[in-house]
Amino acid sequence: MSDGTALHELSAGETYQIDSDEYDSDDQGDNIGEKDYDELVAEAENGFTDEEVAVLTAELREKGLVNFLRDYLVPVSGPGQTLRKLLLGLGVIPPVHLRSSTTPDIQLLSFTKIVLSRLLRRRTKLPAYNSVDDAVSLLRHAKNIIVLSGAGISTSCGIPDFRSANGLYAQIQEDGEYDLSDPQEMFDIRYFREQPEVFYSFAKQIYPSNFVPSPCHRWIKLLEDRGKLLRNYTQNIDTLETLAGVQNVLQCHGSFATASCLRCRRRVPGTDIEGEIMRQEVPKCSVCRAEREAARAYEKSASAKGKPKVKGGMIWGDEEEEENEWGGGEPGIMKPDITFFGQALDSKFDECLFKDREKVDLLVIIGTSLKVAPVSEVCTHIPHSIPQIFINLTPVAHVQPDICLLGDADTIVTYLSDRLGWSIPPPPSASAKNQLTMTPPGEVEFASGVGPL
Ligand code: CNA
């Protein structure tokens, strides 16, 4: 689960490795002597048998990290076991500063979690499910489907995805207009703070203005209408699932439905900054702007009268000080409430996944490269015995779904529906569209004085 982890792109191999960001063990010079090593091996061999380790690993994959650790450390009957014994049983030698046999569990916990997460990420394909017929049968019988969707379900609506050959990253690279070491910087919060104009130069391309939900969005609605949708975890920020009428959708990466000031955190309806987005301008916070104007006016009159430059508890000093206060010399910059790389996901993601993993009976992944963590980890954080269907234009190498249906997602879901004798609902009427576009799903709190849409 996200565990407060910031949004980040999986780097090559990361899925299967404890990377240095996750665990900075200051382990330089962690050479292990032959004697120590032999003692650890002996301790491991006296701990769990191979069969017991296999059972523990299977339990981990079914229960998930949190439940597994709870049951392991505090079992209903009998005394708990130590994390040291578990780690050694899994063949993992703790780093030197955690290696003493007297190291308490509490100190080993973070390291153990990383080791277990790594194990969880290795899902083995279920041999029973392979064909299109299997997919049809799974869909027919499933009652609690999680749909994990990505930008690929909106490309047919005219919204480019990130990583396709004609996606946003390729466009940005081709334009060569911005000095970016990686097109991903376009969605990096640090970069945004420094150069918001870059994001706003292309934001209108993905802004949900005149788009009509695709057959895929409506297919998710169909699953919901048939009482089969447990939840749609969407990485998309275009709110088209909501426009299609899907109720049980979690917009994991936020959406354009609201926007907030980076400085004062005031939140406003997304439509407040629509004009600037369409004109490719950087929207500024009107409150911060007014405050700054007032502060400047005060400062001017104060210095004319020889008074100290103090207003409202703030000290208005030299240019540099003021620049820091405003975050780069600008009054508060407004940012749509979409999650950028480097920002943490809403805790709702963890909460929902923790709850849903107990009920889910089928995972359908559509139109995503599964390159953005932590959402990509939905695949491995639900019990590994739950079947997974992957529908996408291009294959992925780093996950192991059971059934891969490669091609245009709209065509595939239409085909599956035909086979099932289901009909995908038509696009919403124009009036429904006006009501629904940009409506934030669930409850959204606005700053005082600002009403909901
Ligand atoms: P991605 O990494 O760009 O992957 C999209 C995937 O969809 C690729 O693997 C494509 O092969 C596949 N694809 C493209 N067109 C189709 C199609 N017609 N049928 C089937 N598959 C197709 O995007 P992800 O969603 O994996 O990455 C997550 C990012 C993308 C999230 O943070 C989003 O906010 C972000 N994003 C969202 C939108 C949107 O809201 N519509 C648009 C662009 C980017």
Residues whose N, C-alpha, C, O or C-beta is under 5 A from the ligand:
A	BS01	CNA	G150 A151 G152 S154 T155 I159 P160 D161 F162 R163 S164 I206 Q235 N236 I237 D238 H253 G367 T368 S369 L370 K371 V372 I391 N392 L393 T394 G407 D408 A409
